[in-house]
Amino acid sequence: MNSLSLAVLALLAATTPPDAGAPTKAVSADGGDVPILAPGLTPAVAKMLAPELVSDGGVERDGGATPILAPQTLSVYRVNLPAETALTAGFFGLYVMVDVLVKPTLGAGPNCLGYAHSGQCDPSTLSAFDRYAVGRVSPGWATFSDVALVVSLAAPLLYLGLESLSLPTKDPLGDFIGDSLVVAESLALTATVQTVLKFAFRRPRPANYLPGQGAEDIDLQLSFPSGHVSMVAAATTALTTTIFLRHPESQIRYVALVAGIVLSGLTGFARVEAGQHFPTDALTGLLLGGAVGFAVPILHRNEARIQPSVVFVPSTGLTMFSLSGPL
């Protein structure tokens, strides 16, 4: 999602002369210093990412750069680090356990609405919209979807890391870890939900509608929804939401939004062209990932009236996830 914005930022940093002025300094509203890990990057990065950082109107005694007025922290979320780390790890652990340990032990078999004379699933039972995917095979688009998934997962770490390095904050590591955890929680919840849906529906992939193609692999029965698309949409939406909350005046918000929509949409198109999913699988993945990727960050924001919580009940051994707060 943010490959474009990262490339623009890297270009700005690379073209900024090393002697372009003294490193930027920042102060908080109460006059205290707000440190910057890499102040030399700030002039190039802050103009695009954080236009809300303005001069405090003062002048350094040593004649250096005019300090900028900045909040004490970059993070816009409230995070219970131990509990939500455990929750996120639990979601990812469940996903991995099902995918690696459970799925190979399940028997495969066509789960079609109807069968053609040659034994494969009958394409006439599909809607005209979904029938488009039958017979599509494109290794190139399959590779593209894999690359898009990796890029979408790496982009939040790169982007949030860049901000922690170049923008003022008293807790750069805490900001990075906390906000990255919110994105990771979005991904973990999305992975769990899409896995549950896949096994609940057991929808055959498009290959099962071709003559001579049998469902010998359980994975060929797990078409709905698209995992690639849902994960890309969740990652890009969570990061875009974070940028909107962190920098409500920055134009980079719209770059991130458009880039996320384009990358998620192209991933959906790629999965259909590769013959891995039907269009409705891709659209459902977009909706699922987008909804979770937006809801999880919004529920964590500092001013949120409803707060997520995790409670462990020793007497039963159960861990409960709940939402609390005034309506």
C-alpha positions in Angstrom: 0.0 0.0 0.0 2.6 2.5 1.0 5.3 1.5 -1.4 4.6 4.7 -3.4 4.7 7.0 -0.4 7.9 5.3 0.9 9.5 5.8 -2.5 8.6 9.5 -2.5 10.0 9.9 1.0 13.2 8.1 0.2 13.6 10.3 -2.9 13.1 13.4 -0.8 15.6 12.3 1.8 18.2 11.3 -0.8 17.9 14.7 -2.6 18.3 16.7 0.6 21.8 18.1 0.8 23.7 17.1 3.9 24.5 20.8 4.7 20.8 21.9 4.3 20.9 23.3 7.8 21.1 22.4 11.5 19.2 19.3 12.6 15.6 20.0 13.5 14.7 20.4 17.2 11.3 20.0 18.7 9.6 21.2 21.9 6.3 20.3 23.5 3.6 22.7 24.5 5.0 23.0 28.0 8.4 24.0 26.6 10.1 20.6 27.2 12.3 19.0 24.6 10.9 16.3 22.4 13.7 14.1 21.1 14.2 13.0 17.5 16.2 9.9 16.8 17.3 11.0 13.3 16.8 14.8 13.2 18.7 15.1 9.9 15.7 13.3 8.2 13.1 15.5 9.7 13.1 18.4 7.2 12.5 16.1 4.3 10.0 13.8 5.9 8.0 16.2 8.1 6.9 18.4 5.2 5.1 15.6 3.6 4.0 13.4 6.6 3.4 15.9 9.4 2.5 19.4 8.2 1.0 20.0 11.6 4.5 20.4 13.0 5.0 24.2 13.0 7.5 26.5 14.4 7.0 27.4 18.1 7.9 31.0 17.3 11.1 30.9 19.3 14.8 31.2 18.3 17.6 29.0 19.5 20.2 30.9 21.6 23.0 29.4 19.6 21.5 30.6 16.3 20.4 27.1 15.3 17.2 26.0 13.6 14.0 27.3 15.1 12.4 24.6 17.2 9.1 23.1 16.1 6.1 22.5 18.3 5.2 18.8 18.6 3.1 16.4 20.7 5.1 14.3 23.1 4.1 11.0 21.3 3.3 9.8 17.8 1.0 7.0 18.9 -2.7 7.6 18.6 -3.8 4.3 20.2 -4.4 2.9 23.7 -2.8 -0.5 23.9 -2.7 -3.1 26.7 0.6 -4.5 25.5 0.8 -7.8 27.5 -2.9 -8.7 26.9 -3.1 -7.7 23.3 0.2 -9.3 22.4 -1.2 -12.5 23.9 -4.4 -12.1 22.0 -2.7 -11.4 18.7 -0.3 -14.3 19.2 -3.3 -16.5 20.0 -5.1 -15.5 16.8 -2.0 -16.1 14.7 -1.3 -19.4 16.5 -4.8 -20.6 15.8 -4.4 -19.8 12.1 -1.1 -21.6 11.9 -2.3 -24.6 13.8 -5.3 -25.0 11.5 -3.4 -24.4 8.3 -0.3 -26.6 9.2 -1.6 -29.3 11.5 -5.4 -29.7 10.9 -5.9 -29.0 7.2 -3.6 -31.8 6.0 -5.6 -34.4 8.0 -8.9 -33.5 6.5 -10.4 -35.5 3.6 -11.1 -33.7 0.4 -14.1 -34.2 -1.8 -16.0 -32.0 -4.2 -18.6 -29.9 -2.4 -20.4 -28.7 -5.5 -24.0 -27.7 -6.0 -24.1 -29.9 -9.1 -21.9 -32.1 -11.3 -21.3 -32.2 -15.0 -21.4 -35.6 -16.9 -17.6 -35.8 -16.9 -17.6 -35.7 -13.1 -16.4 -32.2 -12.4 -18.4 -29.4 -10.7 -21.0 -28.0 -13.1 -20.1 -24.5 -14.2 -23.8 -23.8 -15.0 -24.5 -23.7 -11.3 -22.3 -20.6 -10.9 -23.5 -17.1 -11.5 -22.4 -15.5 -14.7 -20.2 -13.2 -12.6 -18.3 -16.1 -11.0 -18.2 -18.2 -14.1 -15.6 -15.7 -15.5 -13.0 -17.4 -13.2 -13.4 -20.9 -14.6 -10.5 -21.7 -17.0 -8.3 -18.7 -15.8 -4.7 -19.7 -15.3 -1.9 -17.1 -15.0 1.3 -17.9 -13.1 2.3 -14.2 -13.6 -0.7 -12.9 -11.7 -0.3 -15.6 -9.1 3.2 -14.3 -8.4 2.0 -10.7 -8.4 -0.5 -11.6 -5.6 2.2 -13.2 -3.5 4.4 -10.2 -3.9 1.5 -7.8 -3.1 0.9 -9.8 0.1 4.5 -9.5 1.2 4.6 -5.7 0.4 1.4 -5.0 2.3 2.7 -6.9 5.4 6.1 -5.1 5.3 4.8 -1.6 4.5 3.4 -0.9 8.1 6.7 -1.8 9.7 8.7 0.3 7.3 6.4 3.3 7.5 5.9 3.3 11.3 9.6 2.7 11.7 10.4 5.7 9.4 8.1 7.9 11.5 9.6 6.8 14.8 13.1 7.7 13.4 12.4 11.0 11.8 9.5 12.6 13.8 9.5 14.0 17.4 8.5 11.6 20.1 9.6 10.8 23.7 9.0 7.1 23.2 9.9 6.1 19.6 10.2 2.4 20.4 6.9 2.4 22.4 5.1 4.2 19.6 6.4 1.8 17.0 5.6 -1.3 19.0 2.2 -0.2 20.1 0.9 1.0 16.7 2.5 -2.0 14.9 0.7 -4.2 17.4 -2.7 -2.7 16.4 -1.9 -3.4 12.7 -0.8 -6.9 13.6 -4.0 -7.5 15.6 -6.0 -6.5 12.6 -4.1 -9.0 10.5 -4.4 -11.8 13.1 -8.2 -11.3 13.5 -8.6 -11.2 9.7 -6.6 -14.4 9.3 -8.7 -16.2 11.9 -12.1 -15.1 10.5 -11.2 -15.9 6.9 -10.0 -19.4 8.0 -13.3 -20.0 9.9 -15.2 -18.9 6.8 -13.1 -21.1 4.5 -13.8 -24.3 6.5 -17.5 -23.3 7.1 -18.3 -22.9 3.4 -15.8 -25.4 1.9 -16.3 -23.8 -1.5 -14.5 -25.5 -4.4 -12.0 -23.4 -6.3 -12.4 -22.7 -10.0 -10.1 -25.6 -11.0 -12.8 -28.0 -9.8 -15.1 -26.8 -12.6 -12.7 -27.9 -15.3 -12.8 -31.4 -16.9 -10.3 -33.8 -15.5 -9.7 -31.7 -12.4 -10.4 -33.5 -9.1 -10.4 -32.1 -5.5 -7.6 -34.3 -4.3 -6.2 -31.5 -2.1 -8.3 -30.0 0.7 -7.0 -26.6 -0.3 -9.0 -26.9 -3.5 -12.1 -26.8 -1.4 -11.2 -23.6 0.5 -12.0 -20.8 -2.0 -14.2 -18.5 0.0 -13.1 -15.9 0.9 -9.7 -15.0 -0.6 -7.0 -15.1 2.1 -4.6 -13.0 0.0 -7.1 -10.3 -0.6 -8.4 -10.1 2.9 -4.9 -9.9 4.4 -3.8 -7.2 1.9 -6.9 -5.2 2.5 -6.6 -5.5 6.3 -2.9 -4.4 6.3 -3.4 -1.5 4.0 -6.6 -0.3 5.7 -5.1 -0.5 9.2 -2.1 1.5 8.1 -4.1 4.1 6.2 -6.4 4.5 9.3 -3.3 5.0 11.4 -2.0 7.7 9.1 -5.4 9.5 9.0 -5.4 9.5 12.8 -1.8 10.6 13.3 -1.7 13.3 10.6 -5.2 14.7 9.9 -3.7 17.5 7.8 -1.2 15.5 5.7 -1.8 14.9 2.0 0.0 11.6 2.4 -3.3 10.3 3.8 -4.8 10.3 0.3 -1.7 8.8 -1.3 -2.0 6.0 1.3 -5.7 5.6 0.7 -5.5 5.4 -3.1 -2.4 3.2 -3.0 -4.2 0.8 -0.6 -7.3 0.6 -2.7 -5.3 0.0 -5.9 -3.1 -2.7 -4.3 -6.0 -4.5 -2.7 -8.0 -4.3 -5.9 -5.2 -5.6 -8.1 -4.6 -8.4 -5.6 -8.2 -9.4 -6.0 -8.0 -9.2 -9.8 -4.7 -11.2 -9.7 -6.2 -14.1 -7.6 -9.1 -14.4 -10.1 -6.8 -14.3 -13.1 -4.6 -16.9 -11.5 -7.6 -19.2 -11.3 -7.4 -19.4 -7.5 -10.6 -17.6 -6.6 -14.0 -16.5 -7.9 -14.8 -12.8 -8.1 -17.1 -13.1 -5.1 -14.3 -14.6 -3.1 -12.1 -11.6 -3.9 -14.9 -9.1 -3.1 -15.7 -10.8 0.2 -12.0 -10.7 1.1 -11.9 -7.0 0.3 -14.9 -6.3 2.6 -13.6 -8.5 5.4 -10.1 -7.1 5.4 -11.3 -3.6 5.0 -13.8 -3.8 7.8 -11.4 -5.4 10.3 -8.5 -3.2 9.3 -10.7 -0.1 10.0 -12.5 -1.3 13.1 -9.6 -2.5 15.1 -7.6 0.8 14.9 -10.7 2.9 15.5 -11.6 0.9 18.6 -8.0 1.5 19.9 -7.8 5.2 19.3 -7.1 7.4 22.3 -10.4 9.2 22.3 -12.4 6.1 21.7 -15.5 5.8 23.9 -15.6 2.0 23.5 -12.5 0.1 24.6 -11.4 -3.5 23.8 -10.4 -5.6 26.7 -9.1 -9.1 27.4 -10.0 -10.9 30.6 -8.6 -14.3 31.8 -10.9 -16.3 34.2 -8.7 -18.6 36.2 -11.6 -20.8 37.5 -12.5 -21.8 34.0 -9.3 -21.3 32.1 -11.1 -19.2 29.5 -9.9 -15.9 28.0 -12.6 -13.5 27.0 -12.4 -10.6 24.5 -15.0 -7.8 25.1 -15.8 -4.2 24.3 -16.7 -1.8 27.1 -17.6 1.8 27.4 -20.6 4.2 27.2 -22.8 4.1 24.2 
